[in-house]
């Protein structure tokens, strides 16, 4: 079963996905402040990497990267509500691109799996 | 901490110190201007060691592959040996042909490169004086079959070292050096019906005028919308020339914008970003060029994006002033 990344068109489709997603987060009062003020090119590159990861494409982010990358945002109040908002906006983006609900739920699952790292929570211990 | 070697000096960089700062501290003269990674005056080459990726952002692909990097952005992780300024591969000798007033405090500077110089109107070059003083300017015109000079628009800054030098009488004939070009604000033919939006402040008009000329010459059929912003109408220049281009043209539209002034034909009052978005609130499918004041360029970039222009189609060239 090809990943949603491939289904949507791979790297070529990513630029369009980033445009739609980035516009949504910049226009959303709940999360805009975390995306605003960062150089747009740098921000777009991060979006692209994030989208590649949650869509099942080739990605090299580690849990540590997610922690380090969001540490300063957590210090500025990043919490579950913001992660929820981003996952919702991600879903809307994918809907616009023609993904089906099952695929969207799968993507939300992947995004949720890094919630703990993004919010700087203690890592779950292996039992 | 890593060591930087240059011209026989070995400099131990302090924590977080850039290559540029370290070299200047050690008394090695290195051309520089904005210290923000924008103007490329401090372009240097690592002859040993690998420069950090962050210091190669904006550097042309072909140069990156050969170890070129921006010294003001380089906080190396390893020892580097660096060649600066005296790299003949980087520079083209040239002569100032003429310096004429274009507007209240803007000069038209024509420079003739000693040998063929490949560049597109809208890109920028580093103009370097024989004593090493360097500043970045956008190309309003590049050499062609009829005219082998480049044209720059230079704002005369009070106390400005380069602009003051250029404004002084007797500059014609003086030798200078050109480095570059760099930047991705230029016209690329191929989608001739695409709407183009070009917005800039002050001498941001230079690259935009060059791009408009290229588009018109290429027979661009889609709308070409040029908006020039200034604080007051005295800041506008080339007005007659641009009105002259617009009159016979079915698709070229020229609008001036000022914060203060008496309303007049083709003059909108307000800040550039307000005026642009009010006039064209839907920009999906547009190719956009934004040049000039960094704050306005950043504001416009975001607003134009939110209005529907895609990131890949927005070309921004903020004119970062030189840092003392």
Interface residues (C-beta under 8 A of the other chain):
Chain A: X15 X16 X18 X19 X22 X23 X26 X27 X36 X40 X41 X44
Chain B: X301 X302 X305 X306 X310 X311 X312
